[in-house]
Amino acid sequence: MQLPVPHCTSCQLLSNRLHICLHCNYLGCRSQRHIQQHLKKENHIFAMDFSNQMIYCSLCSDYIYDKELYDLITKPKLLRMYKYLRRGKKNQPQFIDWIPSDSEQKLITTQSSLLPCRGIRGLTNMGNTCFMNVILQSMAHNPLLKAHFLSDRHNYKSCKRKYCMCCEMDKLFEQLYSGERSPYGPCTFLQSMWLSLKELAGYAQQDAHEFFISALNQIHADSKDHSMDDCHCVVHQTFAGLLQSNVTCLKCGNVSSAYDPMLDISLDLLPPEKKKKQITQPLPGDNTGKLGNPLLTSKDKQASSNSDQHQSFFAARRAREANSLTDCLDRYTKPEKLGENQYSCGNCGHTFQAAVKQLSVKRLPQVLSFQLKRFEHGKSATKIETKIKFPIDLDMTPYTTEYGDGSGKHKYVDKKSHRSSNPPAYNNINVYTLFAVVNHQGKMDTGHYTMFAKHRGQWFKFDDHHVTMSYQKDVLDSKAYMCFYIKKSLDYGFG
């Protein structure tokens, strides 16, 4: 008698992450959240994961550890291993060195071929679509998105929704990790975006960051797990964080807080300072303008020259230090004094008072993406070409709400090193590592997008269909427009 292949009772989907309810005989899949829906509907509490025999609790929405069950599962395995080890080397095969003959070496050389590196595949430019290609590559090399779509959490073959963005993401991962070497043209992805967002339709150059946010919103809308409150879709589990805005009344010290969800952080850049022309003008009634001050000795002149050189040196160094990602974050979270008649304090009888506003990150996301705002839209559109230094590893602790003292002000933030005489305890969960960088070359409306992505510890440069191996130095030397970081220590949940 042959037992049927296990499948989900609700959707008939075959999956290696099926769960069985321990209160009844219901068998449900995790990918479509049918097991969670069953437990909630029937008020059942426990289910077991078929693949690893772990117990899931619906009350705490997480897996739990049960010692008795663990012993029942592991004891037979340990006994089998013990018996195997007791056999000794009698029944084990004896391995000998193999030296291939000339004919075998020739056969190996002529009949073997290198296996393609899965995940390294260029994308075809379908007419000013480099802005889309760099975002798709950043998503394809996002470890959390990759784990989600390659583990069959959404299967386009079983989804009946038309122009579903989650289906397009599933197709994208299937194609990029198929092992094919020829460039892939994501035509259906582009078509779905055009139909979903009319402003993106056409072959005009678009902004990569705007496309990134639009794509995330559309993936969220098309996800089966999406909801308005406490959303469990892949977008929110990956990118969603929470900003806290504290406004402190300078008269009474009252602090009012507001919270805003975020999918990324957009940082302002300081434009390059224009060199001021140095003009020497004589003082009124002074006839020494051309000849110089006769009262200055040669020693005084040398000291004055050295002072000017020192000031110029430190000014240049301050300008360089101001153009770093951490300095942009310092400005982003710096206390800002509000103007008159901007803050009405409820603690002061709803009268207008002087106040200070400060942003901080209340909850950090698993993947943190930054936009460096290089494009200015004033009387004329301009691009800031300033190079921004960004690190491989980024500690976000100084920018978190928890780092503050609760009054709306950070305890202490050193603009250069974030170190103080009494620094906070090192919190590894707030440390991120870089995995993708998007660059923009050329003018604002006629430029070109490229990107760097890290794959299995190696950096690659993606220029549409052209993919080349790169180095970390090349990445850090590039003029970044968007940076993508992932937590070194991830927070795992059932989701």
C-alpha positions in Angstrom: 0.0 0.0 0.0 1.4 3.4 -1.0 0.6 6.5 1.1 -0.5 9.6 -0.8 2.0 12.5 -1.1 1.3 15.0 1.8 -0.3 18.2 0.5 -2.1 21.3 1.9 -5.8 20.5 2.7 -6.9 24.0 1.5 -4.9 24.7 -1.6 -3.5 21.2 -2.5 0.0 22.7 -2.7 2.9 20.3 -2.3 5.5 21.9 0.0 8.3 20.8 2.3 7.0 23.2 5.0 3.7 21.6 5.7 2.3 21.7 9.2 -0.1 19.3 10.9 -2.6 20.6 13.5 -2.0 18.7 16.8 -5.7 19.1 17.7 -7.2 17.6 14.6 -6.1 16.0 11.3 -5.8 19.3 9.3 -2.7 19.6 7.2 -1.8 23.1 6.1 1.0 25.0 4.2 3.1 27.8 5.6 3.7 29.5 2.3 0.0 30.5 1.9 -0.6 30.9 5.7 -3.3 28.3 5.6 -2.1 26.6 8.8 -2.1 30.0 10.7 -5.7 30.7 9.4 -6.9 27.2 10.5 -5.4 27.6 14.1 -7.0 31.0 14.4 -10.4 30.0 13.1 -10.7 26.8 15.1 -9.0 28.2 18.3 -6.4 25.5 18.1 -3.0 26.2 19.6 -0.3 23.8 18.4 0.9 22.6 15.0 4.0 20.6 14.0 6.3 21.3 11.1 6.7 18.1 9.0 10.2 19.0 7.9 12.0 19.5 11.2 9.4 18.3 13.8 9.3 21.7 15.5 6.2 22.8 17.4 4.5 26.1 16.5 2.3 27.9 19.0 -0.4 30.1 17.6 -0.7 32.1 20.9 2.9 33.4 20.7 3.2 33.2 16.9 6.5 31.4 17.2 8.1 28.0 17.5 8.5 26.6 21.0 10.9 24.1 22.6 9.5 20.9 24.2 12.2 18.7 25.9 10.1 15.5 25.9 9.4 15.8 22.2 13.0 16.7 21.5 14.2 13.6 23.3 11.8 11.4 21.5 13.0 12.7 18.1 16.7 12.9 18.8 17.2 9.6 20.8 16.7 7.2 17.8 19.0 9.4 15.8 21.7 9.2 18.5 21.3 5.4 18.8 21.7 4.9 15.0 24.8 7.1 15.1 26.2 5.2 18.1 25.7 1.9 16.3 27.4 3.2 13.2 30.4 4.5 15.1 30.8 1.1 17.0 31.2 -0.7 13.7 34.6 0.8 13.4 36.4 0.8 10.0 35.6 -2.8 9.1 32.5 -2.1 7.0 33.7 1.3 5.8 35.0 1.6 2.2 38.8 2.0 1.9 39.7 5.1 -0.2 42.9 5.1 -2.2 44.6 7.9 -4.1 43.6 8.2 -7.7 46.0 9.5 -10.3 44.3 9.9 -13.6 46.0 8.4 -16.7 46.7 10.5 -19.8 43.6 9.3 -21.5 41.5 10.1 -18.4 43.0 13.6 -18.1 42.2 14.2 -21.8 38.6 13.0 -21.2 38.2 15.3 -18.2 39.6 18.3 -20.2 37.5 17.8 -23.3 34.2 16.7 -21.8 33.9 18.9 -18.7 32.6 22.4 -18.5 32.2 25.0 -15.8 28.9 25.2 -14.1 27.3 28.7 -14.4 27.1 30.8 -11.2 23.4 31.0 -10.3 22.2 34.5 -9.5 24.7 36.3 -11.7 22.7 37.2 -14.8 22.4 40.5 -16.6 19.1 42.2 -17.5 18.3 43.5 -21.0 17.8 47.2 -21.4 14.4 47.5 -23.1 14.7 51.2 -23.8 15.8 53.5 -20.9 15.0 50.8 -18.4 18.3 50.8 -16.6 16.5 52.5 -13.6 14.4 49.3 -13.3 17.3 46.9 -13.9 19.3 48.2 -11.0 16.4 47.9 -8.6 15.5 44.4 -9.7 19.2 43.4 -9.2 19.2 44.9 -5.7 16.1 42.9 -4.9 17.5 39.7 -6.5 20.5 40.0 -4.2 18.5 40.9 -1.1 19.0 37.8 1.1 15.5 38.0 2.7 13.6 38.5 -0.6 15.7 35.7 -2.1 14.8 33.4 0.8 11.2 34.3 0.5 10.7 33.7 -3.3 13.1 30.8 -3.8 11.4 28.9 -0.9 8.1 28.9 -2.8 6.4 31.4 -0.5 4.6 32.7 -3.6 4.1 30.5 -6.6 3.1 32.2 -9.8 2.0 28.9 -11.3 -0.8 28.5 -8.7 -1.7 32.2 -8.4 -4.7 33.2 -10.4 -4.4 37.0 -10.0 -3.8 39.0 -13.2 -0.8 41.3 -13.4 0.3 40.2 -9.9 3.6 41.8 -8.9 4.4 39.0 -6.5 4.1 36.6 -9.5 6.5 38.8 -11.4 9.0 38.7 -8.5 8.7 34.9 -8.4 9.4 34.7 -12.2 12.4 37.1 -11.8 14.0 34.9 -9.1 13.3 31.8 -11.1 15.0 33.3 -14.1 18.0 34.9 -12.4 18.8 31.7 -10.4 18.1 29.2 -13.2 21.8 29.0 -14.2 21.2 30.6 -17.6 23.9 32.9 -18.8 22.2 34.9 -21.5 20.6 38.3 -20.4 17.0 38.1 -19.2 14.4 40.6 -20.4 11.9 41.3 -17.6 9.1 42.3 -20.1 6.2 41.1 -18.1 7.5 42.8 -15.0 7.7 46.1 -16.9 4.2 45.5 -18.3 2.7 44.9 -14.9 4.2 48.1 -13.5 2.9 50.1 -16.5 -0.6 48.7 -16.0 -0.5 49.3 -12.2 1.2 52.7 -12.3 0.3 54.8 -15.3 2.9 57.5 -14.5 5.6 54.9 -15.2 4.3 53.9 -18.6 6.5 54.8 -21.5 10.1 54.6 -22.4 11.2 57.9 -20.7 14.0 57.7 -18.1 12.6 57.3 -14.6 14.1 57.8 -11.1 15.4 54.5 -9.7 14.3 55.5 -6.1 10.7 56.3 -7.2 10.5 53.0 -9.0 11.8 51.2 -5.9 9.1 52.7 -3.7 6.4 52.1 -6.3 7.5 48.4 -6.7 7.5 47.8 -3.0 4.0 49.3 -2.7 2.7 47.2 -5.5 4.3 44.0 -4.1 2.7 44.8 -0.8 -0.7 45.4 -2.4 -0.6 42.1 -4.4 0.7 40.0 -1.4 -1.8 37.6 0.1 -0.5 38.5 3.6 -1.0 42.2 3.3 -3.2 44.1 5.7 -3.5 47.7 6.8 -2.5 47.0 10.4 0.4 44.8 11.5 1.1 43.7 7.9 3.0 40.4 7.5 3.8 40.7 3.8 7.4 40.2 2.6 7.8 44.0 2.0 7.0 45.0 5.6 8.9 42.0 7.1 12.0 43.1 5.1 11.9 46.9 4.8 9.4 48.3 7.3 10.7 50.4 10.2 9.3 53.1 12.5 10.4 56.7 12.9 9.8 58.7 16.1 9.5 62.5 16.1 9.9 64.2 19.4 9.0 67.8 19.9 10.3 69.3 23.2 8.8 72.5 24.6 11.7 74.8 25.6 9.5 76.5 28.3 8.2 73.5 30.3 10.2 70.6 28.9 7.1 68.6 27.9 7.8 66.1 25.1 5.2 65.0 22.6 5.9 62.1 20.2 4.6 61.1 16.8 5.3 57.9 14.9 5.7 57.4 11.1 6.2 54.1 9.3 9.1 54.0 6.9 10.4 51.8 4.1 13.7 53.7 3.6 15.5 56.8 4.7 16.1 59.7 2.3 19.1 61.8 3.3 19.9 65.4 2.2 23.4 66.1 0.8 25.5 69.2 1.3 26.2 70.8 -2.1 29.9 71.5 -2.8 31.0 74.9 -1.4 31.9 77.4 -4.0 35.4 78.9 -3.6 35.2 82.5 -2.5 37.4 85.0 -4.3 40.0 86.5 -2.0 40.2 90.2 -2.6 42.6 92.4 -0.7 41.3 95.8 0.0 43.2 98.6 1.9 41.7 100.1 5.0 40.3 103.6 4.7 43.2 106.1 4.8 45.7 103.3 4.4 48.2 103.6 1.5 49.8 100.2 2.0 47.3 98.2 0.0 49.7 97.4 -2.8 52.9 97.1 -0.8 51.5 95.3 2.1 51.6 96.3 5.8 55.1 97.6 6.5 54.6 96.9 10.2 54.5 93.1 9.6 57.9 91.5 9.8 58.9 88.5 7.7 58.3 86.2 10.7 54.8 87.7 11.1 54.0 87.1 7.4 55.2 83.5 7.6 53.0 82.9 10.6 50.0 84.5 8.9 50.6 82.3 5.8 50.9 79.2 8.0 47.6 80.1 9.7 45.8 80.5 6.4 47.1 77.2 5.2 46.0 75.5 8.5 42.5 77.0 8.2 42.3 75.9 4.6 43.4 72.4 5.5 40.9 72.0 8.3 38.1 73.5 6.2 38.8 71.0 3.5 38.9 68.2 6.0 35.6 69.3 7.5 34.0 69.4 4.1 35.2 65.8 3.4 33.9 64.6 6.7 30.6 66.3 6.2 30.1 64.2 3.0 29.8 60.8 4.7 26.7 58.6 5.3 27.1 58.9 9.0 27.3 62.7 8.8 24.1 62.7 6.7 22.5 60.6 9.5 23.8 63.0 12.1 22.1 65.9 10.3 18.9 63.8 9.8 18.6 63.2 13.6 20.0 66.6 14.7 17.7 68.6 16.9 15.9 71.3 14.8 14.6 74.5 16.4 11.1 75.2 15.3 10.1 78.7 14.1 7.7 81.0 15.9 4.0 80.0 15.9 4.9 76.4 14.8 4.3 74.5 18.1 1.3 74.8 20.4 2.2 73.3 23.7 -0.8 71.5 25.4 1.1 71.6 28.7 1.3 75.4 28.5 -2.4 76.0 27.9 -2.1 75.5 24.1 0.0 78.6 23.6 2.7 78.9 21.0 6.1 78.2 22.5 9.7 77.8 21.3 10.4 74.1 20.7 12.9 71.7 19.4 12.1 68.8 17.0 14.2 65.7 16.6 13.9 62.5 14.6 15.1 59.0 15.7 14.5 55.5 14.6 12.1 53.7 17.0 12.2 50.4 15.2 14.9 49.4 12.7 14.0 47.2 9.7 15.8 44.0 8.7 17.0 45.7 5.5 17.8 49.3 5.6 17.9 51.3 2.4 19.2 54.8 2.0 18.5 57.3 -0.8 21.1 60.0 -1.1 19.2 62.9 -2.5 21.4 64.0 -5.4 18.7 65.6 -7.5 17.5 69.1 -6.6 14.3 70.5 -8.1 14.3 74.2 -7.9 14.1 76.8 -10.6 16.2 74.4 -12.6 16.8 70.7 -12.0 20.4 70.0 -10.9 22.4 67.1 -9.7 24.8 67.1 -6.7 27.9 65.3 -7.8 29.5 65.2 -4.3 31.1 61.9 -3.4 29.6 60.4 -0.3 31.7 58.1 1.9 29.8 55.1 3.1 31.0 52.1 5.3 30.8 48.4 4.7 29.5 47.9 8.3 27.1 50.5 9.8 26.1 50.7 13.4 22.7 52.4 13.7 22.7 52.5 17.5 23.4 56.3 17.8 20.3 57.0 15.7 17.8 54.9 17.6 15.2 56.3 20.1 16.6 53.9 22.7 19.9 55.7 22.5 18.3 58.9 23.6 17.6 59.9 27.2 13.9 60.1 26.8 13.7 63.9 26.6 13.9 64.2 22.8 17.6 64.8 22.9 20.4 62.2 22.3 22.7 61.8 25.2 25.8 62.4 23.1 26.7 61.9 19.5 30.2 62.6 18.3 29.9 63.7 14.6 33.1 61.9 13.6 33.2 58.7 15.5 30.0 58.4 17.5 32.2 57.7 20.5 31.9 59.4 23.9 33.4 59.3 27.3 30.5 57.0 28.3 29.5 55.2 25.1 26.4 52.9 25.0 26.9 49.1 25.2 27.7 47.6 21.9 24.4 46.3 20.4 25.2 43.8 17.7 21.5 43.7 16.6 21.8 47.3 15.3 24.8 46.6 13.1 24.3 46.4 9.3 26.4 45.2 6.5 26.4 46.5 2.9 25.1 44.2 0.1 24.1 46.5 -2.8 24.8 50.0 -4.1 23.0 51.9 -7.0 25.0 54.5 -8.9 23.9 57.2 -11.4 26.3 58.6 -14.0 25.7 61.6 -16.2 23.1 64.4 -16.1 19.8 64.2 -14.3 17.5 63.5 -17.3 20.0 61.8 -19.6 22.1 59.7 -17.2 22.6 56.0 -16.8 22.2 53.7 -13.8 24.6 50.9 -12.8 24.9 49.0 -9.5 27.1 46.8 -7.4 25.8 43.7 -5.6 27.4 41.2 -3.3 26.9 37.5 -4.2 28.5 34.7 -2.0 31.1 37.1 -0.6 32.1 38.5 -4.0 31.2 41.9 -5.4 29.8 42.2 -9.0 29.0 45.2 -11.1 25.8 45.1 -13.1 25.5 47.4 -16.1 22.2 46.1 -17.7 23.2 42.9 -19.6 26.9 43.4 -18.8 28.1 41.7 -15.6 31.7 41.9 -14.4 33.5 40.8 -11.2 34.4 43.8 -9.0 36.2 44.6 -5.8 35.2 46.2 -2.5 37.4 49.2 -3.2 35.5 49.9 -6.5 32.2 49.8 -4.6 33.4 52.2 -1.9 34.9 54.6 -4.5 31.6 54.9 -6.4 29.2 57.9 -6.2 26.3 56.1 -4.5 22.7 57.1 -5.1 21.1 54.3 -3.1 22.7 52.0 -0.5 21.2 48.8 0.8 22.3 47.3 4.2 21.1 44.1 5.9 21.3 43.4 9.6 24.2 41.1 10.7 21.9 39.5 13.3 18.4 39.0 11.9 15.2 38.9 14.0 13.5 35.7 13.0 9.7 35.2 13.2 7.1 32.8 11.9 5.7 35.3 9.4 
